[in-house]
Each structure stands twice: as structure tokens, then as C-alpha cells.
Amino acid sequence: MLLEGKVAIITGSGRGVGKAMAELFVKEGAKVVINDVDGDVAEETAEAIKAAGGEAVPSVTTVDTMEGGEAVAKAAMDAFGKIDCLVNNAGILRDKSFPKMTEDEWDSVMNVHAKGHFCCSKAVIQPMRDAGGGSIINVTSTTGLAGRFGQVNYAAGKAAILGFTRCLAIEMAKYNIRVNVVAPSALTRMTESIPGADLSTMPGPGMNAALFTWLASDATKDLTGQIFHSGGEEVSLWSHPERIVVCYNSGGWTTDDLINKFQPRLAGKDSRGYPQGI
Ligand SMILES: NC(=O)c1ccc[n+]([C@@H]2O[C@H](COP(=O)([O-])OP(=O)(O)OC[C@H]3O[C@@H](n4cnc5c(N)ncnc54)[C@H](O)[C@@H]3O)[C@@H](O)[C@H]2O)c1
């Protein structure tokens, strides 16, 4: 079994993508903390895993406070004595076109995604260092990678997670803690709530679980700082942003130089060729 003896915290795993990966983690031998701010689903999911013979504890708290992050880590330490893996999966949507978006819709989405990653990751670093290493798997979205109408708050939170992943992977390498990020795709309560989304081709949440399990396992012990997408039959590795047009001008650039020498080089180089995603 790929995760035999490992302890994993999965935030927001009372339902959806997180719940499906928790079920596969347990099948592969892991003990799991089922965190969710919604106490009913956290307890139900943990109970169902235990009823099927697995080991799980619920942790009912929000991820976007320092206390919440510490409580999730404490639940793992109290129940299982170590932490090998954290999946920062908890998430929300508060979609609105930008002119109509409120400060609260901005703050709540940024908090759960960007700050939630900070608070939970912070709380697991020392236990992972004590255990000799670990795997942190962050969760972004194609909205964070490519953008989508009505989701500036979500895109900003999910793009923040990409920067967070790159830096944390560099900083934690010396502790043998690897940090990767996944953009999943699945039919869940979250995607059902998006007005106008085409749900007919969306895969079930379980179709992302193998990629997360692989990243939690020792099979990927040398893999860090990478961006993956998964959903249905597709799995992909994404590039980090890279320069696509580079020009040099002796002595630097004036606005005239930009207009006459740089601008003509941009024709046909629009990098926004990505399909819209969620
Ligand atoms: N479903 C998709 O196609 C898709 C696409 C891209 C990214 N994602 C990301 O995948 C993750 C899981 O999404 P999902 O589709 O399973 O959604 P979901 O709504 O089914 O599940 C998310 C869970 O997170 C919990 N949660 C929300 N705020 C929380 C908080 N502050 N603290 C703890 N738990 C909290 C919710 O109660 C819920 O149970 C999210 O980060 C989401 O942004 C999903």
C-alpha cells in the first residue's frame, strides 16, 4: 500500500474532492484527519471511514486562523503522533462580477484560500521536520492559472497559492518537505453552484484522488515545487510563468523604443490562449 503508516491531514474533506481523496488515502494505508468547518460532514465522513475499518478523526475548525491551523495539527498529533502529509484543500466560492463584488466577498475568499494555506502549513512544519520530512499538497484552480469571469477574488486567492507553493518548496527543501500544487476538476457542491457552468462533462470527485495519493507517497519524494492539473481522464504538469518575448536595447528603453522595437515583436504572441476553467 502506497501510504502505509502515513498520517495525513486533509482540510475541507467533509465532502467533495477532499472526501474522495481521504477515502483513497485510507485504502492505501494512511490515517487521516478529516478537517471541515462544517462539523456535520467532518464527523459523518470520519465515522464512515472508521465504519469501513479505516482510521480517521474529525477536526472541526476553520483553516483561516492561526488557532484553526494549530487545532488541525494538534488533532493529528493527539490521535496519531505525527504528520507526514497536509493537503490544503478547503475552499469556497463567492462569485460576482468585479463591479458588484463586496469587500466581504473578497476577504472571505482570500482568507480561506491564501491565509488558510499559511495557517495550516505553518502548524505542520515543525512536526514534519521532527518526522524527517513530509509532503504538503496545495490546491489551486485553473481560474488561478488562467482566469475566469466573475472570480477575481477566487483567482487572486488561487494565484497566491501558486506563489506560496514556489517559495515554500524552495525554503523547505532542506528539511525534506516537498510542496506541490494541484488544480483539480470535479463535479461537487462547489462547481454545482457556478451559474452557467457546463457540468455535463465534469468528472466525479474521486477521479482526482489518485494524483493526490501519488503526491503524498514516497513515490514522489524527490518532486517539489510543481503544478499539476487533474480531472477525469486528463492529468497534466503545468509550466511556471516564463518570458515569451525578450528584447534588449542598448542603453535601455524609451517609450519610442517600446512602440517601435518592442511592440511589433508582440504580434501573435498573446499568451492568453488557455481555455477558461474553474
Ligand atoms: N471541484 C472543482 O472542479 C474544483 C476546481 C478547481 C479547484 N477546486 C478546489 O478544490 C478544493 C475542494 O473543492 P470541492 O469542489 O471539493 O468543494 P466542496 O464545496 O465540495 O468542498 C469544500 C469543503 O471545504 C470546506 N470548507 C470551506 N471553508 C472552510 C474553512 N474555512 N475551513 C475548513 N473547511 C472549509 C467546506 O465546508 C466543504 O466541505 C477547493 O480548494 C476548490 O477551490 C475545485
The ligand as a Gaussian input file, in Angstrom:
#p B3LYP/6-31G(d) Opt

LIG

0 1
 N      -14.478000      20.983000      -7.939000
 C      -13.695000      21.548000      -8.844000
 O      -13.867000      21.379000     -10.080000
 C      -12.551000      22.406000      -8.415000
 C      -11.856000      23.091000      -9.413000
 C      -10.751000      23.848000      -9.050000
 C      -10.373000      23.927000      -7.702000
 N      -11.109000      23.275000      -6.765000
 C      -10.664000      23.394000      -5.373000
 O      -10.707000      22.113000      -4.774000
 C      -10.965000      22.257000      -3.370000
 C      -12.137000      21.378000      -2.972000
 O      -13.287000      21.856000      -3.644000
 P      -14.630000      20.981000      -3.834000
 O      -15.027000      21.133000      -5.241000
 O      -14.464000      19.634000      -3.222000
 O      -15.648000      21.890000      -2.977000
 P      -16.728000      21.468000      -1.862000
 O      -17.515000      22.692000      -1.591000
 O      -17.441000      20.230000      -2.279000
 O      -15.801000      21.105000      -0.613000
 C      -15.034000      22.089000       0.043000
 C      -15.096000      21.819000       1.534000
 O      -14.295000      22.813000       2.192000
 C      -14.976000      23.168000       3.389000
 N      -14.551000      24.486000       3.842000
 C      -14.898000      25.691000       3.309000
 N      -14.334000      26.678000       4.020000
 C      -13.608000      26.092000       5.011000
 C      -12.828000      26.601000       6.062000
 N      -12.669000      27.930000       6.262000
 N      -12.201000      25.725000       6.904000
 C      -12.372000      24.382000       6.726000
 N      -13.139000      23.850000       5.753000
 C      -13.752000      24.699000       4.904000
 C      -16.448000      23.144000       3.023000
 O      -17.289000      23.052000       4.165000
 C      -16.511000      21.924000       2.106000
 O      -16.854000      20.753000       2.822000
 C      -11.193000      23.752000      -3.138000
 O       -9.996000      24.366000      -2.711000
 C      -11.557000      24.260000      -4.513000
 O      -11.292000      25.642000      -4.654000
 C      -12.179000      22.521000      -7.091000

